[in-house]
């Protein structure tokens, strides 16, 4: 049976994660393992309004800052740090985007929950990585928990909810 101290620590950690805008693992998964719909937190919607980041605003990003200008790249299930290559509203290169990668479906899904300008504080956002023509599909050789994708860059798009 867990101790009161362990239970308090767990509750404290859950509150920190919820306050930070990070996904808490409450994203429902589809039968193929890809993430289902998810609301954009009100805090992120407010921050994006203040920054004038509108749904559909986009920029190019290096998907994984550790694998820039490489082809193909390997993405792992879990957290990801990407880098803006041009400008996404007020976010200029080399702003960082922080989010989560899902690799279980037929193609990689990347959702971003935070942005960090080069000279500023972390900002809650809602954005997704996309490439046309299914180019975030997993390549042969991908294994459970990881995905090999052809390109190290993708478009990132501001959204007001995740589908």
ABEGO torsion letter per residue (X at the ends): XBBAAAAAAAAAAAAAAAAAGBBAGABBBBAAGBBBBBBBBAAAAAAAAAAGBBBGBBBBBBABAAABGBOBBBBBBEBBBBBBABBBEABBOBBBBBBBBBAABABBBBBBABBBBAABBBBBBBBBBBBBGGAABBBBGBBBGBBBBABABBBBBBBABBX
